[in-house]
């Protein structure tokens, strides 16, 4: 692996390699941010579903009768 890196350095120069590494790091950071956003959305949905029995009665629907999916849609969770 070290020999390959040395060969690449001779071919492209060290500056090019540094730029490539920086781009890869930026991409990884963006992916991490996306994952965090997805986790936050899931937590919000779970919170609404868990509180559906109490809160959905204020919207005029009987929470205990419907399924959790119907409750979520009625409360505007999705």
Buried (B, 14 or more C-beta within 10 A) or exposed (E): EEEEEEEBEEEEEEEEBEEEEEEEEEEEEEEEEEEEEEEEEEEEEEEBBEEBEEEBEEEEBEBEEBEEEBBBEBBEBE
